[in-house]
Every structure is written in structure tokens, then in C-alpha cells.
Amino acid sequence: MKRRKDLIGNVLTITGKAVWLVVFLYSVAGSTALASNGAQEVKQISAQPYGDYLAGLYAASNHDLHAAAGFYQQALALAPENRAILNKSFTLFIADGRYDAALRAARQLKKLKVSDSMVTMFLFLQKVKANDYKAALASLDSLGDAGVYGLFKPLFRSWVLLAQGKKAAAEANMQKLLKNKSFMDFKKFHAGLFYDFIGRTKLAVKLYSQSLIVPGAMSLSTVEAYGRLLRRLGRPGDARQLYLNYLEKTPYNPQLRWALSNLEDKKPVQPFIASEKAGIAEIFYTAASFLLQDNITMPAVIYLRYAQYLRKDFFTADYLLGQIFEKDKYYRGALEKFDRIGKNHALYFSAQLQMAWLLEKKGKLDEAVAAMEKLSGEFPDNREILVALGDINRMHGRFDPAIRAYTKYIDRIADRKEKYWSVFYTRGIAYEQARRWKPAEADFREALKLHPDQPQVLNYLAYSWIDRGINIEKARKMLEQAVKLRPYDGYIIDSLGWALYKIGDLPQAVKYLEKAALLQTGDWEINDHLGDAYWAVGRKYEARFQWRHALSLHPDKKLVAAIRAKIKTGLKIPPKTNPKINNDKK
């Protein structure tokens, strides 16, 4: 089967897996406010008709945070002292960025003596935001030292002491933290930010560099912060090498490319942390990044919102929230977050491109294409947008504009290298779907020339040859090679099975098509193919079962009638075994 999964790339972070920290963070982040069970909450509510509460539960279960927070705000007005509603409301108010409502809920929970670590944390942040540092320090004691707070509290304390002008006490507290050897990569990075901020640059350089060499725990933020410090110290060559080293791992990372471009253009560079509040905000951002590596989203959302509470211009947090919301299909929230990122930020292009794809997901194709074309006008030298324009048009059957976009990209390639195979492949698909076989075949051959034995290209080209009755033996070998390379890819195995069916090797066709159907259970076309193969070998009851199953999987509307006809009358012209096919036809 000719298939290609279209992936919309996200910004690649360099953060590695650190399961120990994820578990550590989640053990506290999953407090009652975050992990409350809806059924248990309902039992705590009196028999009054809380329609808003139930509507809020439903909206939250569908990740519509704005609607859920709105319903809970109305429910809370009816029952302002109900602890279950207050707990859930607080979480949703924070997740939706309704900080004033969250503060009222937090104060009410404290008044009712409801113990919740995330609420206590927010009350601490409110005091920091209000510059009431004495009260903020006092509130830290009520956080306790369990779990993640044993890690966070000393960092919080140092930044708050610094904000009070107590630099010596802040440093002494930081040194005490570093004597404890647990979670050193996390501590060294944030200690590096602290010493960088107060001007102890030699120590900051040491801590950044040590943080970078911890296996599997380094973050993109470390590279950015360290690179900025190196530039400020008059070491642009070292900063350049740092960026290049990590761009080898993530060559399209917009933040590192932006940093490198600014270095080459000798643009002024500012410290990574601009204030004590920003230092505290970065702690939450780092923690959220770790949580997201294990797909722990709701606590990560809360941490990111806490970060933005202290720092409104935290656009990398906006982008990360946008990615979370998009994944949860909360498109309204994702659009709002991406739209906050301005033109002077490294993530502006990526955010605008993501917004265009979100419009496509919302069914607004023309608006999505217009947004991409506008972005292409803003960034005429950026080829990534041309691929996006090609992909979005191809995915919706607009093959001519897709081909034009891909061609613009290809025309700008000065030196054809392996990394460009995919654009020839996708343009080849567009040509083939537009029934322009000669240029399609040329593109598939070029893709294989750039990346020999690429399974997707082998699959598509070989299948197309067999479909046209040409190059049969070569096509079969190519499909067998593709299956060797991707032995658990149901689509490629289906292609080989269907090719064997078309050339009359029916027993082998059944074998591969059965395997494909097991691997890719929800694809109508694979089941349809298996039904045809069963019929051809005389397994007619099983054939009709597979065709009926194919109908239940919502096949292309144009083919529904044909499948129903097969169920009724069977295959009129099954393939012949060992058919005579012209192998030399070009």
C-alpha cells in the first residue's frame, strides 16, 4: 500500500530522559487538586443540581480548559465553600491562566484549612509577585520538605533573599544546596543561572559546563544560557562551537539557530535571567520540561502557568503550552498561546507555522494556506514553509499547487544531499496522485539515489510499478527489501502482499496480507485486500467477513459500492496464478 505518515515537526528540545526526576516531580505535582477523582467529588456535593459542575467535569475531560474553568467559576458562585469544587476550580483556574480567580480559591481553601501543596505554592508565588519578600520567605516554611519541595525550596529561598538585597545569605544558602549531591544536574544549572545573574561568571561557567556533561539530563536552556554568558565574556568562538555541537543533534532547532545567527551578526546579547522572579520562573519551566518527557501533562501545565505568573514575557513557556494544548486537541488554547509569540522571538516562525496547521485541523483549509503563504512572504529565504505548503495542499488533493511549492524548494537546493530525499519523495507522490507518472517516477528514483534502500520510497515506487504491470521482479525484490527494513510496518507488508496477489502468488499473498491486517487493525484497505486474497484461494466466507469489516472502517466513499458488490456476488475476475506480465515495459 502506498502510504506516508505526514508528521508536523515540533521544535526539538535537547532534554534527555531523566525518569528519576520525572517520578520525583510527579509524586508531589499529582496532589489532590490535580488528581482528584470526579466520582469521589460528586459524593461530596449535596443533592443540589450543580449542572455547571458536571458540565465543567465534561469540558475538563475533553481538555477544553477555558470552558471547564468557566463552568467551575459559575459552580463556585453557587457553593463558595464546597471543598471539592474549590479544589478542582483552583486547578482549572491556574491551567486556564485565571490567576485572580485562582488566588480567591486558594485563599478560601486556606481559610477552610484545606492542606494542598500546590495551593501553598501559589500563595508563595503571589507574595513574590507582590514584592512581599518577608511574607514569601515565611510562607516557604509551610511548604514542607517532602518530595520536590526539598529541591525547589532552597532555590526559591536564594532568589527571594537576593531580591531582599541579602546577597551573602542568598549565596550561603545556594552553597548549602550544592553540598547535597542529589539531582546535581538540575541544581547546577539553576545555581549557574543564579551566579550568572549576580556576576560571579567564573563559577557560572563551571556550573553550566558541569551541567552539560551529565548524561541524559541536559536541557536546551542550559545551552542557551551558557552560550549567552560566553558571548558576554568575549568568547564568541566558544559560544559558536557550543551551538554547533548541539545543532548537530537537532539541526533545525529554531532557538539554537537564532542564537547562532545573532552571534554571527554580532547582535547585543542579554543575560539569560533578567530578574529574581525570572529565576524562580525558570525552575518551574525546567520541571515542566522533565514532566513532559513522560507525557505527564496536567502538572506540567500548572508549572508552566506558575512560570508565566511571575514572568509575562516567558514566550518559550507559551510555545510549550501551545504544544501541549495542540496534542490534547484544545485548539483554542493552542492558538492563543502561539499567537502571543512576537516577531522578535526565535520561536515566532515555528509558532506561526503551527497556527496554520491548527487552522487546517479545525477545517479552515483556505485560511491555513493563506497563513502559510503570508508566512512565506515574511520569510522569503525560509524553505521549510515551502514544504509545509506542499504538504498541506497534497494532503487535501490540491496537487498542482503542492507540486509548485515542492518545486520552489527543490530549485533552491544547491547541492543535492541525502537529507533532501523526502522532498523528492513527497513531490513524487503529488505527481503520481495527479496522474503524471513520468515525473513521479523520476522523483522516486532521485529519492532512492539520495537515500538508497529508504523503505517508504521502495514501497511506493515498487507498488506503483506492479500496479502498472512493469518491472515486476525488480519491484518484488524492492518490496521484500522494504519489509526486511520495516518488519512491523503493516502498510509496507500490505504492499508486498498485494503485489504478490497481483502477480498470482496467492498463498504468499494471503500470508503477508494476514500479517498486515494483524499489525494495522484499523485500516479498511488492508482488510479489503485480504478479502480479495481469501476469495481467490477459495476462502469465501472469510473473504466476505473481511469485506464487511472493511466497510465498518469507513472506506473511501467512491469504493463503498464496489465493496458491497463483492459481498453480494464475490470477485468476478480473481487473479490468475503466474500471469504473463511484460517485465520489460518501461
C-alpha angles and dihedrals in degrees: 000000000000105000138154126180109221110218122193104213121229126204106283115232121202094221112129130212113283103170093171092062094041091055090045093052095043093051089069102025089060092071124150091274091058103034102036115144117236095217092052091049092054090056090056093055121087121243093269114124103261098180091158090055093052092044088052091052090052093047091048091051087056092048093246094141096173094055092041093052090048093053092047091050088056092045090050090054088059095045108022095169099043105122096204092053092043093052094049093040092054092054094048094044090055093044090052094044094247094143098165092053090045091052092052090049092047093051091048091050090050090049089053088049093240108163113221124151095208091053091049089049092054092049088053090051091049090057091048091049090051090050089242092139097162091057090042092057091047091052091053090071091061090057092072125210101265120127118329094001091071085062099039101042099066090049091048090048094053093051093046092048088050090051087054090055093251096130097158092051091046091053093046089052091050092050090051089053092052092054089069104081099207120109090003097165090058093044096045093052093050092041086052090055090049096051091041089055095050093046101254089130099163090059091043090054090052094049095045092050092047090049090053095056096054104110116247098354107082120116134208088243090064091057092047094048094045093046092052091050092050090053092049089051091055095255103122092151092058091046091051092051091048091054093045092050092057095037086064087065096041106020095175099046104136096206095054092042089050091049092049091047091051090050093051090048090048092233117172114269127213128203114272092240117048101180144009090258090054089052091056091044090055090058090061092045092053091048092049090051091055092048092051091056086072094038093251094152112165096055088045090054090051092050092048090050090050088052091052092046088066097034118035094184094057094127096165086061089051090054093048091049089049090054092050092049092047091052089050090049090243090139097168091058092044093052091050092051096046091046092059092067110097131215094259093062128093091234097051096100093045091047093050091048091050089050090055091052090049090055088053090051089052089056095254097126099159091049090048093051091046090051091052092047090050090050090050088055091051092049106032093166095052111100095185091078090056091058090048091051090049093048097047093049094044092049089057098044096258093132102163096056088042091055091048092053094047090046092054088054094047093047088060094055107108097182119025108225135170093266090067096061093099096060091054089047094051093045087050089055090051091050092047093048089049087054094246098132103171097059089039092055091046091054093048090050090049091050090053091047089056095041112020116205094015100164098217093051093044088051097048098043095043093047090049091052093051091046087057095042095244136121090008102167093042090048092050092052090048092053091047088052091049090052090050089053094044106027093166099044105113093196095055092044088051089053091055092045092049091047090053089049091051093051093045103253090132103168091052091043091056091048094055096038091053089052091048091051090052093050097043104035099168102053117106096199095057090052090047090052091049090051091054091049093049091052092050092056093045099259092128101159090052090046092057090046090055093047091051089049090051090054090052089057093062104250124198107299092234091061100045093090092050093051091048089051090054091051089053102042106009126228111327096196112027116186120274120240112254096000120199106251126170103246093183097057111120 
